[in-house]
C-alpha cells in the first residue's frame, strides 16, 4: 500500500453518496428503467432531491431520462446508461476490495474475502 492508502482515491465521488448509490442500485437492477415516482419511492427521496441527484448522474453520463406522457399525465423514465453500468460495476469492485482489505485487517486469521463466522 502507498502512503495515501487511506484516502480511498479510487472511489468516484459521483457514486459514493448515499442517495446516488441507492438510485444506481435500483436502476442497475431494472434494465428497462424505472418511472420517476417508483424510483423516488424505492429510494425514499423527495421529488426535488431525486431530481437533483438524477441531474448530477445524467451530467456525468451515468443515467438518461426520457420525458413523456401516459394518457394526459407527464412521466419521466430513468435508466442507467451502458457506460454508467460499467463504471458502477468498477466502482463496486473497488469498494468490495476496500471492504475485503479492511475485514482482513480486522481479522488477520481469515483469508481475504467476505467470510462470516
PyMOL commands that set and color helices and strands:
alter all, ss='L'
color gray80, all
select helices_A, chain A and resi 18-28+36-43+47-59+82-106
alter helices_A, ss='H'
color red, helices_A
select strands_A, chain A and resi 34-35+63-70+73-80
alter strands_A, ss='S'
color yellow, strands_A
deselect
rebuild
show_as cartoon
